[in-house]
Amino acid sequence: MADRCLLYYITDRSQFPGDEFDRRGALLAKVSEAASAGVDYIQLREKDLSAKELEMLAGDALRARCDRMPPGTGNRQPRTRLLINHRTDVALAVGADGVHLRSNDVAAYEVRQVMAVSARGPLANDPPVVCVSCHTAADVFRAEAEQADFAVFAPVFEKRAAPGTRPTGLAALHTACQAGIPVFALGGVTLQNAAACRKAGASGIAAIRLFQENKIEDVVCALRSLEGNG
């Protein structure tokens, strides 16, 4: 488990008010804010968009990521990695840093092979980041075996937007964290219960609302102050 709490902002523009233009602008502003605050990963998760629409938004998100980069980046290489949900083709088309796979997607190593052959942009110099959504400890161990870089384990707690969804709980998270890859806790995570996720072994925190409904710099400061159980 990483000593430094890793952070993963997952986007959902449908949660912002206004029309599509307003929501898109709000999302891009949050991407810029997250990069400025030093969030490690951003997943563009706009599943309702067509491939072309997602590609356009992803290109804008890559540019927004560089708008307010923190001092010390020197060569203009952002440290925040942008991942595309599910769509390897879109990630390749825009030169994103990698892909977030669904639990029933193809194996991480297959995606890695495809991206290595066709890489452009950041991927031309650095290996792609491939992570996987997981809902059981077995999912996480399989993701590790299939060469995922990290797993996102959910839902740890009951989600406000889906109160009927059964949470996995901290014990299941702890078991999942015995795998040899970083595990991010997702689902109902707040500033109040994030420390429990770290104590259970989570290397990081993944969230939508926690980042979108708050000033990201404040969230980052609070979460980065958390220590794990070693």
N, C-alpha and C positions, 0 to 999 in steps of 0.2 A: 504494500500500500504506500502511496506517495505521502511524504510528510507534508508537502504543500497541497492544500485542497485544490483539486482541479475543478474547473467550472465549464459548464456546457449549456449555452443558451439555445433553446429550440423555439423557432419562430412560429407564430400563428397570427396572421394579419386579421383574421376574422374577429379577433377579440378587441380590435381597435374601433373606435366610433367613426362614423362618416361613411362616405361612398368609397368605391374601389380606389379612386385616386388618393383620397385621404388616408385610407388604410395602408396603401402601398408606401406612401410617404412616411407614415409613422413607423412602419416596419424598417425602412431603410435608415431612419434616424436612430432606431434602437440598435441596428447593426453597427452603425458608426459609434454609438455610445458604448456598446459592449467591447468593441475593439479598443477604444480609448481607455477603458477601465481595465483592460488586460485579461478579459475572458479568454480561456484557452481555445474553445471550440464554439462555433455557431453552426447549427443545422438549419438549413432552409427547408422547411417542412410544409410547404404550401401544396398539399396533395390534390387540391381541386383544380389546379392549373394544368393546361395542356403543356406538352413538351416545349412548344415554342414560347408560350407565355412564361413558363418557368425558366427557360434559358435567358429570356430578356431580363427577368427579375434577378436572376443569379448574377448576370453581368453587372447590373446596377449595384447589387449587394457587394460584389468584389470591389467596386470603386468606392462605395460608401465605407467599406472597412478601412480604407486608407485615408479617409477624410480627416480624422483626428487621431492619428497614431501617436502613442506616447513617446516622450523623448527617449533618445538612445537607440532608435531603430536605424539611424544612420543611412544604410543602403536602401531604405524605403521597402524593406522586406517585412511585411506585417507578421507579428508572432501569433495572432489569432487565426486559426485555421477555419476555413469555410467548407462545410460538407453539404452535399445535396442528398436529400432523402430519396432513397431507392433508385433514382435515375442516374445510372452510370454514364449513359450517353450524354446527358446534360452536363454532368461534371466534367467530362472530357471536352465537350464543345466550348465551355467557358474557361477551362483551365482552373477549376476549383481544386481544393486540396484533397478531396476524397469524397467518400460516400458513406451514408448511414443506411445499413440494410435492415429490412424488416425481419422478424423472426422466421418467416417462411420463405425468405429470399434464397438466392443461390449462395453457395459457400463463399466465404470471404476470400479464400485463395484464388477462386476463379475470377472474381472481380479484380483482384490485384494483378493477375496475369493479363487481363484485358487492358487495364489501365497502364500497365508498364509498357505494353506494345504501342499504344496510341497516345501516350502522354504528351501534353503541351502545357505551357504556362508553368506554374510552380511544380507540376508533376514531372516536368522534363528534368528537373534537378534533384527533387526529393521524392522518396517513395510515397505512394498515396496512403492516406489514412483511411482505414476501413473499420467501422464499428458496427455492432449488431444489437438490435433490440432483443432483450431476453426477459422471460417471465418465470422461469424456474432455474434452479441451480444447474440442472442438466443442460439447459439451453446455454448457460455461460460456459460450462466445460466443453460443450460442443463448439462454441464460438472460438474458444482457445485452440482446440484441436484443428480448426479450419483456418487458423492464422489471422484472426481478427486482432486489431490493435487494442481495442477495449470493448466492453459490453455496457449497455445501459439497462439496468434491472428495474422493472416496474410492474405494477404500481406498489411501492413500499407502503404507503399510507392511503387512506381513502381520499379520492379526488373530489374536490368541490363540484366540478363540472359533471362528474359521473358517480353520484353517491351509491349507486347500486353495484359498482365494480368492487369485487372482493380484493382487499389489499393482501400482498404477500406477507408483510410483517418483517420485523427486524431480524428474527431468527433465520428466516429464509434468506434474507440479505446477507447475513453473516456466513451462512453455508456457501452461498454463491461467491463470496469474496475469498474463498479458499482457492479459487482458480488462480492461474499464473498470469492473468492479465488484469489491468485496472478495471474496476467495476464502479459505475456511476449510479447513484441512487436517484430514482425519478418517481414522481407520482405523489402529490400531496405534501411535498417537502417544503418546509417553511424555515425561517430563521430560528424558530423555536425548537424544531425537531431535527434540524440538520446535524447537530452535534451527536445525536444518537446514531445517525447513519454512519458518521465517521467512526464512532466507537465500535460499530458493528463490522467495520473493516472497509467501508467504501472509500475509494481513492478520490472520489469527487462527487459533485452534486450537479444534476441535470434538471432543468426546469423551464417552463414556459411563463406562467403567471408571475413567479417570483422575480423574474427579470423584467417582464413587460409592464408590471403594475407598480414598479418601484424605481427609484433612481439607482441605476446599475452600479455606480461607483460605491454607494453605500452597501449594497448587497455584497459586492466583491470584498470590501473591507471586513464585513461581518463574517463571511464564510471563510476567508483566508486566515482569520484568527483562530479557526477551529483546528485542533490537533486530533489526530487519530489515536488508535490504541497501540501504535507501534507494531 
